[in-house]
Amino acid sequence: MAKYKNTKQITKSAKKEISDSKLHKYLIAIPLIALAIKFITMGNIQAGIWLGADGENYLTGLDGLIKDGFFSEEPLLSYWPAGYPLLMWPFTVFGQTVFYYVISAIQSVFFAYATYFFTNKVAKSSLKNFAFWISIIISFNPTLSLSSLAVGYEAPIAACFMMIAGIIWANTNPTLDRKLWLNVAYVGFWFSLATFMQPRFLLIATIIAVLWALKVAGTKNRIRIAALVISIMMVAPAIMIFRNIEVIDKATISTNLGVTMRIGAGPETSGGYDRKGPEVPCEPKAPATTVTDNELVVCVIKWYLTNPIDTARLSMNKAILFWSPWDGPLSLNGTMARNPWLKISPVNQIAKSNSDGQGLVFGFIGNAISWLWLVGQILILFFGYRSLRKLGANEKFFAQVLITPVLVSWLLALGTIGDHRFRVPTMSMSLALQVIAILAFRKKLSDRVG
C-alpha cells in the first residue's frame, strides 16, 4: 500500500513538472511571437519607428546633444527631463539610417524580456494560474506593446515596472543574504532608469521601497533596504540636476512642472491640455521680473487650496481624462492621437467612414459605450486588486506593489493634467490586475454553476 502511495505521488509530481515545463515554454514563446510581429512591423514603417506624442521634442533634444554634447544649451533638454534623449544619444554612433531601427529594436527586446521575466516569476509562485494570460494580454495589447516601436518613454517604463514587480515578488519573504541585497540594488537600478526617463515616478519608487522594506524583520534592515533602493534610484535624477546646474544654473530636473500644473488649473478650464479661461495668477518675487518654475508650483497649489469647488470639479474631469478610452467621444482632450492602435481601431475606422459612422461613434451609443468602458476598467482593476489580496498575506503585499504605480500616476494627473497617455507607463501593472480579476470572476462563476 505504501509503495502504491509513493508511486502515485511520483506520478503526480512528474505530471506537475511536465505542466510547469510546458508553461515555461509558453512564457518564452508568447513574448517572442509578439517580438517577431514587431520586427515585421518595423520593416513596414518609415525608419522602423513611429513618433510618440512628444517624439519631436525628444529628437530636438537629441540633436542638441549630438551638436554640443552633454552640456548642450538646447532649451528642451532643460524644459523636459533630459533622460530619454540622453539614453538614445550613445546609439547615434550607428548613423541616422540605422539609429531608429536600433532604438525600436532595443525597446522591443527589452519589453519582451521584461514580460517573460515578470510572468516567469509569477509562474513560480502561488499565482501560477494567472501567468499565461498575463503574458498574452501584455504581449498583445496593441496600445502598450506597440508603444515600444515609438519614440517615447512609455513602453520602456512599463518594462521597468515588470522587472521591479518580478524581483520584489520573488523576494517577498527574503532571507537577509547577499542575493537579497543584489536584488535590492537591481530594483533601485530599474527605478533609476524609469525616473531618468520620467521623474514623476520618484514618488512611486519611494512608496514601493518602503512597502518592501516593511516586509523584512528588524528596523535596521528595513531602513537599509529602503535607503539602498532610494539612493540608487536617485543617481539618474542627480545626473539631470548636475547637467542643469551647469547649463542653466538651476538645481532642477526640469523646468516644466509649474507650467504643466498651471495648464491644468483655472476657474474655466477642463483640466486637459486644451485649457480655457484665465490662468492661475502668479507674480515674481522682487527684484526678479519673471516667475520661476518653483514659484508657479507654489501658486498653483495655493490656488487649489483656496478654490475647493473648482479643485473638486477639475479632479473629476482629470480622472475622466486619465481613464478615458483611446478613441471615441471621451478621448478628444488626450494626447494619444499617435497611438498605434488607432491605425487599426474599428471605432476609429467607423468614425472616419462617413457622417453616419461619425454620428454613431460620437452620439448617444458611442458615449454610452465609452462611459461603460471607462467605469468598467476601473471596477475590473479594483476587483483584481481585491481578489489578489484575499489569496494570502504575500499576495496582499503583491497587490499593493501592482496597484501603487497605477494609483499614484492617477493622483499625479490630478495635480497636473488629465491625459490618458499617463496610463500607458503603468499599464503592465494594471493589465496584470485586470487579468487576475477576469480569471477570478470566471472561477467564481464556475464554482456557482458547478
N, C-alpha and C positions, 0 to 999 in steps of 0.2 A: 504493500500500500504506500509506504514511504517512497519507494522507488518510483511508483506511478506519479505521486505528487511532484517529485523532483523533475521527472520528465515533462510534466505539464508546465511547470514553472520555466524550464529551459525553453520549451516551445514558445511559450508566451513572451519570454524575453527576446527570443530570436525574431519573432514577428514584430516586436516593438522596434528592434534595431533596424529591421528592413524598412519599416514605416518611417523611422527617423531619417534613414539614409535617403529614401525617396523624397521626403520633404526637403531635405537639404539640397538635393539636385534641382528641385523646382525653384528654390530660393536663389539658386545661382542662375538658372535658365531664364527666369522671368525678367530680371533687370537686363540680362544680356540681349534678350529678344527686343526689349524696348530700346536698348542702345543701338542695336543693328538698324532698327527703323529710323532712329535719329541720324545715323550716318548716311542712310539712303536719302533722308530729307535734306541733309547738308549738301549733298551733291546736286540737289534740285533747287536750291535757293542761291541768290546772288552772294558771293563771297563766303557761302556756307554759314551765314549767321543773319539773324534779324536784329533790328534796333529795338531795344526796350523803350519804356516810357521816357527815361532820361538818357537814352543812348547817345544822342548828340553831345550832351553835356559831358559825359564821361570821355568821349573821344576828343572833345576840345581840350579837356584836362590832360589827356594822354599826349596830345600834340604839344602842349606846353612842356611836359616832361621830356619828350624827345628833343625838343628845341633847346631848352635851357637847363635841363637836369632836375635833380631832386628839389632844389630851391627855386623852381620856376615861379615867376610872379603872375602866371595866368590866374586871373581873378576867380575862376570857377574852382580851382584847387583849394581855395580858402573858403569860398562861399559854401560849396558842397564838401562833405568829407572826402578827402583825397585818397582813401584806402583802395577803392576799386580800381581807379586808374593806375595807382602805384603797383597793384598786383598784376595788371596787364603789361606794364612797362617792360619787364625783362623779356617778354616774348616777342617784342618788336624786332629782336635780332633775326627772326625768321624772314623778315621782309614783308612788305604790305600785302603781297598776293597770298602768302601762306598764313599770315598772322591771324586773320579772322577765323580760318579753319581750325587753327591750333587752340584758340580761346574756346570756340564752340565744342571742340573735341574734349578738351580738359574738363570743362564744366559738365559735360555729359557723362564722361567716365567717372568723375567724382560723384555725381548724383547716383549713377548705377551702383557703384561700390558702396556708397552710404546706405542705399536701400537694402542691399544684401546684408551689410554689417548689422543694421538695425533689426531686420526681420530674423536674421540668424540668432541674434541674442534673445529675441522673443521666443523663437522656436526651441531654445534650450532651457525653457522655463515652464512654469505652470500655465503660461499663456500660449503654449504651442499651437493650439487650435485656431488662433487668430492670425498666425504668421503668414500663411499662404495668401489669404485675401488682403491683408495689409500690403503685401508685396505687389499684388495685382493692381490694387487701386492706386497706390503711389506711383508705380511704374508707368501706368497707362492713363493717369489723369491728364488730359490734354493741356490744361492751363498750367499746372505745376511742372509736369515733366518736360513739356516742350519749351518751358522758360529757360532751360539750360542751353537752348540754341539762340538765345538773345543776349545782347549786350546789356547786362544788368545784374544786380546782386541777388535777386530774389531766389533763384534755384540754388546757387551755391550756399546761401544761408540756410535754406531748407535742408540741404545735405548736412551742414554743420550740426543742425539740431538733431538729425538722425544719429550722427556719430556720438553726440553728447548723451542722448537718451539711451542709446545702446550700451555705452560704457557704464553709465550710472545704474541701469537695470541689472547689468551683470555683476555689479558691486553693491547691491542693496544691503546685504549684511556682511560687510567686508571684514577680512582679517587684517589686522594692522601690520602688514609686512611690506617689503619693497615693491611688490606688484601693485598694491593699493596706491602707494604714493606715485608710482608711474602713471596709473590710471587717473589719479587726481590731476597730475601735470597735463595729461592728454586732454582732459576736459577743459582745463584752463587754456590750452592751446586752441582748441576748436572755438571756445568762446572768444578768444582773442581775434581769431580770424573773422568771426561773424561781426564783432564790434568794429573791426578795421573797415569793413565794408559798410556797416550801418551802426553808428554809435548808440542809437536809441535802445539797442539790446543790452547795454550795460546794466540796466535795472533788472532785466530778466536773468542775466548771468548771476548777479548778486543774490537774488531771491533763491534760485536753484542751488547755488553753492551753499547757502545757509540751510536749506531743506535737507540737502545731502549730508551736511556736517552733523545735523541733529540726529541722524540715524546711527551715529557712531557713539560708543560709550566713552565718557570722560570729557571734561570741559576742555582740557588742553588739546586733545586730539580733534575735537570739534573746531576749535579756533585754528588749528594748523591746517585742516582741510579747507575751511572757508578762506583762510588767508592765502593759501597756496593757489587755489583756483582764481581768486580775485587779483592777486599780484601778477600772475602770468597773463591773465586776461587784459590787464592794464598796459601791457607792453605795447600793443598795437595802437591804442589811442594816444599813448605817450609819444609815439613816433610822429603822429599828425600834429600834436601840440608843439613838439620841438620844431617841426617844419614851419608852422605858422608863427612861432616866436621869431624865427629868423627872417621870414618873408614879410609879415605884416605887423610884427612887434606886438602880437597878442597871444596870450596863453590860452588858446581855444582850439577845439577840434574842428569846428566850422563856424561860420557866421550867419547861418540861415535859420537857426532855431527861432529867434524872435520874430523874424519876417514870416516864417511859416505859421507860428502861433497867431500872429496878427491877422493873417489871411482868413483864418478860421473863426475869428471873433468879430463881434459887432452887433448892433441892435437890429439890423435889417438883413444881414447875410444868412446863408443857409448852412454854413459850416463846411462847405466844399471849396474847391479851387475857384469856382465861378462866384467870387464874392460880390456883394452888392452893398450899397449904402456907405455911410461914413466909417472911417477906420477908428480903431481904438486910439484915443488921444495919448500922446507921449511926448514930453518936452525934454530936451537935452539938459544935462546938468552944467551950469555955468562953470568955467568960461567956454565949454565946448559948444559948438554950433550944430553938431549932428548927433543923433541918438545912436548909442551903441546897441549891439545885439542883446547884451545882458540887460540893458535898460528897457528894451522892448519886452523881454520876457517878464520882467517885474511889472510893467504897465499892464500887460495882458492878464496876468494872474490877479492883479488888483481889480481889474475890470470884471473878471469872472466873480470875484468875491463880493463885489458891490452891486452886481446885477444878477441875482439868483434866478429870476424868472427867465431871462434870456439865456443864462447858463444851462438851465434845465431844457429849454427848447433846443438849443444848439447841441446838447449832449444826445438828445433823442435823434435829431437829424443826422448827426455824425455816426451814431450807431447804425442807423438805416443805411447810410452811405458805406460804412465799413462792411456790412453783411450783405450788401445788395448783390444781385446776380450779375454775371459778366455782361449780359446783354438784356435788352428789354427796357421798359419804361422807368425802372428804378436805377438804371445803370448810367444815366446821362451825365452825372456830375463826377464820374470816376475817371481815372487815367489809364484804363486798360484797353484803349482803342487798338493797341498793337498786340493784344492778346492773341497768340497763335490759334487758339480755339475759335476765335471769331471768323477765321478763314473758312471753317467748315461747319460752323454752328447752324443748325436747321432754323433756329429762331431768327438769326441774322439774315439768312437767305430768304425766309418768308417776308421779313420786313422790307427787304430790298426788291422783292419780286414785282410788286405793283401796289397801287393805293389800297386795295382791299387787304393785302397782306400787311401793309403798314398799319391799317386800322385795326386788324386783328391783334397784332403784337402790342400796339400802344393804346388799345382800347380797354374795355372792361375785362375781357377774357385775359388779355396779356397782363393787366395789373393784378388780377386775382391770382394768376399762376405765379407771378413774381413775388407777391406777398407770401404765398404758400411756401415757395422755395426758400425765402428769407427766414421766415419763422421756423420752418421745418428743419433747416440745417442747424439752427441754434438748439432746438429741442433735442435733435439727434445727438449733437455734441455733448450736451449735459446728461443725456441718458447714458451715453457711453462712459462718461466720467463716473456717474453713479454706479453703473454696472461693474466697472472695474474696481471701484472702492469696496464693493460688497464681497469681493473674492478673497480678501485677507489683508493683513497689515502691510505686507510688502506691496501688494497690488494697489492698496490705497495710496502709498507713497508714490508709486509709479504713475498713478492717475494724476497726482499733483504735479509731477515733473512734466507730463504731457500737456496738461491744460494751462500751466503757468505762462508759457510763451504766447499762447492764444489770448488769454485774458489781459495780460499786460500790454500786448500790442493794441488790443481794443481800447484799453484805458488811455494809452498814449495818443491814440487817434482822437479821443475826446478832448485832449488838451491841445491838439494841433489842428489837423484837418481830417475830415471823414473821407476815406477813399478805400474802395475795395481792393486796390493793389496792395495795401498794407497787410492784407490777409495772407498773401502768397508766401512770404518767407516762413510762416509758421504752419502752412498747410500740411506739411508732412506729419505734424503732431495732431492737428485737428482731424485729418483723414483717418489716422490710426484710431482715434477715439470714436469716430463715426462708424468705422468698420466694426469695432467692438460692440457698439450699440445695436447695429443691424443683426449681427450674429447672436447677440444676447436676446434680442427680441424674437428672433426666429426660434431659438431654443425654448424660450418661454411659451411661445405659441405652440410649438411641437409637443411640449410637456402637457399642455392643456388638452390638446386634441387627442394625444395618446392616452 
